[in-house]
Amino acid sequence: MDRIRKILIANRGEIAIRIMRTCREMGIETVAVYSEADRTSMHVRYAHEAYYIGKAPSSESYLNIEKIIEVAKGCKADAVHPGYGFLSENALFSRRCMEEGIKFIGPSPEVIESMGDKITARETMKKAGIPVVPGTEGCINSEEEALKVIDDIGLPIMIKASAGGGGKGMRLVSDKKEILTGLRAARSEAKAAFGNDAVYIEKYITSPHHIEFQVLADSYGNTIHLFERECSIQRRHQKMVEETPSPLMTQELREKMGNFAVEAAKAVNYEGAGTIEFLVDENLNFYFLEMNTRLQVEHPITERVTGIDLVKQQILVAQGEKLGLQQEELTQKGYAIECRIYAEDSVSNFMPSAGKIHKITQPMGLGVRTDGYVYEGYEIPIYYDPMISKLIVWGKTRKEAILRMQRALYEYKIIGVKTSIKFLERIMRCDDFINGNYNTHFIEKHKELLLAENSGNPDDDIVMNPTYVERIEDIVLIATYVDYISKISHSQGSKEFAPAQSRWKKTSFINHF
């Protein structure tokens, strides 16, 4: 067993910092990589070492496999942790690490390849006896093939990219007349996003819950699950809120789905942390959706209810240790909710909102965790995903967790860019969410409430207006200076208040008006 002493984190932002925190606790040195746009990013400051890898576009930095390998070799890193996104599910990157004698903290390249291709994944799961959504056996090459599938399984159907993920390369078809347009659009988007225009068709589940199971496996054949996460609050197939336990789940269903999740991981000889995603219909029938061969964004809520550090488990498995966990020993304690804080304008079709953070106040208190990377004065770049932090809360009951999240979102203030905070506050106060009565159509169903331009609170507009805030700051500085002069004039020549050259004049604050 070779102990890992130095890890290069091939990522940026909050996930890079989150991984580094566990490494510090384990006595492992960390190496950050950064692009031109991330020179002042928090993960660069937090790491033991940091290396520049290219210009701002991901293709020239965080997706540059050979440059990252070069840095890992140069700094003598024992292992690479890919985080999520970027190269985390890239089989070539995993293989190049192996070829250079660097541990890749994740599954083998063969597993990444087999689960990364959705058609192959479906076929593998069917052979293992895992229920899958009715659909095609392979990719669709023509409109005629698609129409034949529709005749067999009925409408509506979903066209999906074989190499897809994150909602890209997907089109819902509810009428036969839409099939050609849907195929072309899905293929075009898939080609642009993944370099592969292969698509397949699945029956569309009309009122689904998106529920995933966290799995852990070692190289000795031990595999466990760490229960479910409810991920149905989504916009454009991107998750916004996750919780565990799921309000939909019964103990019988949890055990059944958990067992299938373990069998799915075993079917591909999985090692490390992974996620088996399912769709669950209104009759509690469930179907395999996909396997994510990496750490998930929403992993902290599982950590909160199980008490298990998933990054630590990944590292231990990577250095050849056996899982020290038994399925029968695992329990869920309390309830956890995660809200993803995006720098975006919810009212303007979730348009990303890049810019400078003028002020930030993060929530604190019992049962509150914030995984983020921005700070006052930080300039959010335009080149990457707009998620800037994750807010996680825990409560003994689901009601307590919701109330705590409401309070935490109220405390969370960011000035300078628009964020999803108000949007998330409205979700937390919606009766359907509070009652656990929701599915993947929640945002569409409640968009009038959720997308109201403001809540009637004048603070909503103030916090989005950095010019207004700067003027208030100027007024405060002027008032401070006037108070200072007033004290001098009443000092009657006291040495304690002897006149001196004003620092305010030197910095020209009074010239702002």
QUIRA-V853961 format. One record per backbone hydrogen bond with DSSP energy under -1.0 kcal/mol. NH is the residue of the N-H (numbers start at 0). CO is the residue of the C=O. If there is no record, write none. Layout:
NH&CO  NH&CO
//
This chain:
6&28  7&78  8&30  9&80  10&8  15&11  16&12  17&13  18&14  19&15  20&16  21&17  22&18  23&19  24&20  25&21  26&23  27&22  28&4  30&6  31&48  33&50  35&53  37&34  40&37  44&40  45&41  46&42  48&29  50&31  52&33  59&56  60&57  62&57  63&60  64&62  67&63  68&64  69&65  70&66  71&67  72&68  73&69  74&70  76&71  77&5  78&5  79&102  80&7  87&84  89&86  93&89  94&90  95&91  96&92  97&93  98&94  99&95  100&97  101&96  102&77  104&79  105&103  111&107  112&108  113&109  114&110  115&111  116&112  117&161  120&116  121&117  122&118  123&119  124&120  125&121  126&122  127&123  128&125  129&124  135&200  139&198  145&141  146&142  147&143  148&144  149&145  150&146  151&147  152&148  153&149  156&172  157&201  158&170  159&199  161&197  163&160  167&164  170&158  172&156  177&174  178&175  181&177  182&178  183&179  184&180  185&181  186&182  187&183  188&184  189&185  190&186  191&187  192&188  193&189  194&190  199&159  201&157  202&133  203&155  208&279  210&277  211&228  212&275  213&226  214&273  215&223  216&271  217&221  223&215  225&213  228&211  229&242  230&209  233&231  234&237  237&234  239&232  240&232  241&337  242&229  243&335  253&249  254&250  255&251  256&252  257&253  258&254  259&255  260&256  261&257  262&258  263&259  264&260  265&261  266&262  268&265  269&264  271&216  273&214  274&291  275&212  276&289  277&210  278&286  279&208  280&284  283&280  286&278  287&130  288&276  289&276  291&274  293&291  298&295  300&297  302&298  303&299  304&300  305&301  306&302  312&308  313&309  314&310  315&311  316&312  317&313  318&314  319&316  320&315  328&325  329&326  332&304  334&394  335&243  336&392  337&241  338&390  339&239  340&388  342&385  343&341  344&350  349&344  350&344  352&342  354&379  356&377  357&414  358&414  360&412  367&364  368&391  370&389  372&387  376&356  377&374  379&354  387&340  388&340  389&370  390&338  391&368  392&336  393&366  394&334  400&396  401&397  402&398  403&399  404&400  405&401  406&402  407&403  408&404  409&405  410&406  411&407  412&360  414&358  415&462  419&341  423&419  424&420  425&421  426&422  427&423  428&424  429&426  433&429  434&430  435&432  436&431  439&207  441&438  444&440  445&441  449&445  450&446  459&456  461&457  462&458  464&461  468&464  469&465  470&466  471&467  472&468  473&469  474&470  475&471  476&472  477&473  478&474  479&475  480&476  481&477  482&478  483&479  484&480  485&481  486&482  487&483  488&484  489&485  490&487  493&490  496&493  497&494  505&501  506&502  508&503  510&507  511&508
//
